[in-house]
Amino acid sequence: MNPIIYITRGQIPDDVEVRRREWFQRRHATDLVGIGFYSARGYRSQTVPQNCNVYELPDAALLSSDLYMQTRKADTFSPTIMKAFTYLSASIYTQVSVVDSSGVPVARAPTIRGPVLAMLAFDTDEPGESVAEWFMRDVVEPHRGQAGIRTCRLLEQRDAHPLFPPKEPRWCAIAEWAVDPGPGADRLAALANGDSIVMCTARFQTAAKWCALVREDVFEA
């Protein structure tokens, strides 16, 4: 089974961001990987909300475990960071589909290694089968064989976070880039205003990685 993708988003004052990054690198990421997370990555976007953390974990149940709750309680600096956010969301995503750079679906999802993610979060009234077809046709095909693309992923929220009500759209399409995509990111941005699938809401964002901790015993190189 492919890892669950856990994404948190938030906006924080610049003067707190410096301390948050040090905390994330020195304490937070290490703690989470230590209790069973497969990876912990920090990203920064030019658009609000700018902070985007992406985690890979074995299942959503880990976020309800006693070990996770104990780890949160032991991190005495975490409440300071949480209070500084003016926006905070936490979403648990199932990887519905993962394709490689040539557009071929992979059974075992590789870890997210790319330094840049282009993400399109959206809601739609279309059934899951239609969304999957749209993903292959309008997301995968335009990225197939493009220089710098690593993977394309379709994510769906099927589980709720035990502590935070959902704020983000149900679906998220991700194009993972090995290089800065530049205008290439527009392929996803254009879909936010397209009519190939009826979107109730849509938000496009690109984010650059600044920190990563990955369990290499879990993922193949």
Secondary structure in CASP SS format (residue, H / E / C, confidence):
PFRMAT SS
TARGET T0000
AUTHOR 0000-0000-0000
METHOD secondary structure of the structure
MODEL  1
M C 1.00
N C 1.00
P C 1.00
I E 1.00
I E 1.00
Y E 1.00
I E 1.00
T E 1.00
R E 1.00
G E 1.00
Q E 1.00
I C 1.00
P C 1.00
D H 1.00
D H 1.00
V H 1.00
E H 1.00
V H 1.00
R H 1.00
R H 1.00
R H 1.00
E H 1.00
W H 1.00
F H 1.00
Q H 1.00
R H 1.00
R H 1.00
H H 1.00
A H 1.00
T H 1.00
D H 1.00
L H 1.00
V H 1.00
G H 1.00
I C 1.00
G C 1.00
F C 1.00
Y C 1.00
S E 1.00
A E 1.00
R E 1.00
G E 1.00
Y E 1.00
R E 1.00
S E 1.00
Q C 1.00
T C 1.00
V C 1.00
P C 1.00
Q C 1.00
N E 1.00
C E 1.00
N E 1.00
V E 1.00
Y E 1.00
E E 1.00
L E 1.00
P C 1.00
D C 1.00
A H 1.00
A H 1.00
L H 1.00
L H 1.00
S H 1.00
S C 1.00
D H 1.00
L H 1.00
Y H 1.00
M H 1.00
Q H 1.00
T H 1.00
R H 1.00
K H 1.00
A H 1.00
D C 1.00
T C 1.00
F C 1.00
S H 1.00
P H 1.00
T H 1.00
I H 1.00
M H 1.00
K H 1.00
A H 1.00
F C 1.00
T C 1.00
Y E 1.00
L E 1.00
S E 1.00
A E 1.00
S E 1.00
I E 1.00
Y E 1.00
T E 1.00
Q E 1.00
V E 1.00
S E 1.00
V E 1.00
V E 1.00
D C 1.00
S C 1.00
S C 1.00
G C 1.00
V C 1.00
P E 1.00
V C 1.00
A C 1.00
R C 1.00
A C 1.00
P C 1.00
T C 1.00
I C 1.00
R C 1.00
G C 1.00
P C 1.00
V E 1.00
L E 1.00
A E 1.00
M E 1.00
L E 1.00
A E 1.00
F E 1.00
D E 1.00
T E 1.00
D C 1.00
E C 1.00
P C 1.00
G H 1.00
E H 1.00
S H 1.00
V H 1.00
A H 1.00
E H 1.00
W H 1.00
F H 1.00
M H 1.00
R H 1.00
D H 1.00
V H 1.00
V H 1.00
E H 1.00
P H 1.00
H H 1.00
R C 1.00
G C 1.00
Q C 1.00
A C 1.00
G C 1.00
I E 1.00
R E 1.00
T E 1.00
C E 1.00
R E 1.00
L E 1.00
L E 1.00
E E 1.00
Q E 1.00
R E 1.00
D E 1.00
A C 1.00
H C 1.00
P C 1.00
L C 1.00
F C 1.00
P C 1.00
P C 1.00
K C 1.00
E C 1.00
P C 1.00
R C 1.00
W E 1.00
C E 1.00
A E 1.00
I E 1.00
A E 1.00
E E 1.00
W E 1.00
A C 1.00
V C 1.00
D C 1.00
P C 1.00
G H 1.00
P H 1.00
G H 1.00
A H 1.00
D H 1.00
R H 1.00
L H 1.00
A H 1.00
A H 1.00
L H 1.00
A H 1.00
N H 1.00
G C 1.00
D C 1.00
S C 1.00
I C 1.00
V C 1.00
M E 1.00
C E 1.00
T E 1.00
A E 1.00
R E 1.00
F E 1.00
Q E 1.00
T E 1.00
A E 1.00
A E 1.00
K E 1.00
W E 1.00
C E 1.00
A E 1.00
L E 1.00
V E 1.00
R C 1.00
E C 1.00
D C 1.00
V C 1.00
F C 1.00
E C 1.00
A C 1.00
END
